[in-house]
Amino acid sequence: MEKVQGEMEIERWERSEELSDAEKKVIQETWSRVYTNCEDVGVSILIRFFVQFPSAKQYFSQFKHMEDPLEMERTPQLRKHARRVMGAVNTVVENINDSEKVSSVLALVGKAHALKHKVEPVYFKFFTGVMLEVIAEEYANDFTPEVQRAWTKLKSLIYTHVTATYKEAGQGEGGGGKCRLQGKGEAPWNQA
């Protein structure tokens, strides 16, 4: 059976490659610099995510109708969520050598988003991609090809673990229904 380009990208995304000890160290070193500015970096990531994927705002009642990124940036709820997101990533990075702890943290994130918030799992794929873009831009001097490869593996690991929880909760890739993405960030694996 032939696969179209988008299906092959999904398959690559959903396979999580093991991180080597050297890659884990590179991630922790890079993250230590990023995390010193965690709130600002987190806000930058969320703002870009909402600009590229405006349909993601539907899950945030406080600013789902806001169009202006500056207005969103000033909301205390966005800053609070940025701190929470960066804290979760920090826990993953701090415990990168303890796969059970990483699985546990990401299972909690997945379960909350699947069952409580009803967020479609594809948004994690988009979010982790945006996270990597922002970090690579803001820390360009640190983001060598080696660092990029390590972070790409971590991005895949996060997505794979979170969506595994969705599957356990009986909510497969589609979450609550067909994902209705809009905007310039629409990915090839989500196009008909």
Protein Blocks (a to p, Z undefined) as FASTA:
>chain_A
ZZdfklmmmmmmmpccdddfklmmmmmmmmmmmmmmmmmmmmmmmmmmmmmmmmlmmmmm
klmmpmblklmmmpmklmmmmmmmmmmmmmmmmmmmmmklmmmmmmmmmmmmmmmnopaf
klmmmmmmmmmmmmmmmmmmmmcfklmmmmmmmmmmmmmmmmmmmmmnopajnlnaccdd
edjklcfklpZZ
